[in-house]
Amino acid sequence: MIEETLTAFAHLIGDRRVLADRHDNQISEYKARLTLTDGSILEFTEIKIIGIQKRKYSFQWMTEDFSILVRWDNALHHRYIETFPHRKHVGDEQNIEPSKEVFLADVRQFIHDVLAER
């Protein structure tokens, strides 16, 4: 699924670095850093723990100098957010907003739409 989404995202990717790609009967982990054609960076991690059907994710879209544009994640903090554990940080680490669970395809579409508006 990740490879299919990255293929659909290829026209926006200038450089791709796989930082982790591990799969066995207990865990699946994929982590990558994409430098996009506009110079921005998408760094993401998806971990699936197979036995308990748990998914952990973080998708962080940043400027060239690593300032946060948007980060979506489901780490187990910020319990006050109505969509806990899912949330997004917009423009700043402290600007936290509710979010639905997201997948790489959702993030790809969001970035595509933002870049198309520029």
C-alpha positions as CSV (number, residue, x, y, z in Angstrom):
1,M,0.0,0.0,0.0
2,I,2.8,2.5,0.8
3,E,4.6,1.7,-2.5
4,E,1.4,2.3,-4.4
5,T,0.8,5.6,-2.7
6,L,4.4,6.7,-3.3
7,T,4.1,5.8,-6.9
8,A,1.0,8.1,-7.2
9,F,3.0,10.8,-5.3
10,A,6.1,10.4,-7.6
11,H,5.6,13.6,-9.6
12,L,6.0,15.6,-6.3
13,I,9.0,13.7,-5.0
14,G,12.5,15.0,-5.7
15,D,14.4,12.7,-3.4
16,R,13.3,9.6,-1.3
17,R,15.3,8.2,1.6
18,V,14.1,5.0,3.3
19,L,15.1,5.2,6.9
20,A,13.5,1.9,8.1
21,D,11.8,-0.9,6.2
22,R,11.2,-3.9,8.5
23,H,8.6,-6.5,8.2
24,D,8.2,-9.8,10.1
25,N,5.4,-11.8,11.7
26,Q,5.1,-9.4,14.6
27,I,5.7,-5.9,13.3
28,S,5.8,-3.9,10.1
29,E,7.7,-0.6,10.2
30,Y,8.3,1.8,7.4
31,K,10.0,5.2,7.8
32,A,11.0,7.6,5.0
33,R,12.0,11.2,4.3
34,L,10.8,12.6,1.0
35,T,12.2,15.9,-0.3
36,L,9.4,17.3,-2.5
37,T,9.9,19.2,-5.7
38,D,9.1,22.5,-4.0
39,G,11.9,21.9,-1.5
40,S,9.5,21.0,1.4
41,I,10.1,17.7,3.3
42,L,7.7,14.9,4.3
43,E,9.0,12.6,7.0
44,F,6.8,9.8,8.0
45,T,6.6,6.6,10.1
46,E,4.0,3.9,10.0
47,I,4.3,1.0,12.4
48,K,1.8,-1.9,12.6
49,I,1.9,-4.4,15.4
50,I,0.3,-7.4,13.9
51,G,-0.7,-9.5,16.8
52,I,-2.8,-6.8,18.5
53,Q,-3.9,-4.9,15.3
54,K,-2.3,-1.6,16.5
55,R,-1.2,1.1,14.1
56,K,1.1,4.0,15.1
57,Y,1.8,6.8,12.6
58,S,3.4,10.2,12.2
59,F,3.4,12.3,9.0
60,Q,5.3,15.5,9.3
61,W,5.4,18.0,6.5
62,M,8.0,20.7,6.9
63,T,9.7,23.5,5.1
64,E,13.2,23.2,3.8
65,D,14.6,24.5,7.1
66,F,12.5,21.9,9.0
67,S,9.8,24.3,10.3
68,I,6.6,22.4,10.8
69,L,3.8,23.0,8.2
70,V,1.5,20.2,9.4
71,R,2.1,17.0,11.4
72,W,-0.5,14.3,11.9
73,D,0.1,11.7,14.5
74,N,-1.6,9.3,17.0
75,A,0.9,9.3,19.9
76,L,-0.9,8.7,23.2
77,H,-0.8,12.2,24.6
78,H,-3.0,15.3,24.3
79,R,-6.0,13.3,25.7
80,Y,-8.1,16.4,25.8
81,I,-8.4,16.5,22.0
82,E,-11.9,15.2,21.0
83,T,-10.4,12.9,18.3
84,F,-7.8,11.4,20.7
85,P,-5.4,9.9,19.8
86,H,-5.6,11.4,16.3
87,R,-4.6,15.0,15.9
88,K,-2.7,17.4,13.8
89,H,-0.2,20.2,14.6
90,V,-0.6,23.1,12.2
91,G,2.2,25.6,11.7
92,D,3.6,25.1,15.2
93,E,4.1,22.3,17.7
94,Q,1.7,24.0,20.1
95,N,-1.2,24.6,17.6
96,I,-3.0,21.3,18.0
97,E,-6.2,20.5,16.2
98,P,-8.6,17.5,16.0
99,S,-8.0,15.1,13.1
100,K,-9.4,11.9,11.8
101,E,-7.1,8.9,11.5
102,V,-4.9,9.6,8.4
103,F,-2.9,7.4,6.0
104,L,-0.2,8.2,3.6
105,A,-2.7,8.6,0.7
106,D,-4.6,11.2,2.7
107,V,-1.4,13.2,3.4
108,R,-0.4,12.9,-0.3
109,Q,-3.7,14.3,-1.4
110,F,-3.5,17.2,1.1
111,I,0.0,18.2,0.0
112,H,-1.0,17.8,-3.6
113,D,-4.0,20.1,-3.1
114,V,-2.0,22.8,-1.2
115,L,0.8,22.8,-3.8
116,A,-1.7,23.1,-6.6
117,E,-3.2,26.2,-5.0
118,R,0.3,27.9,-4.9
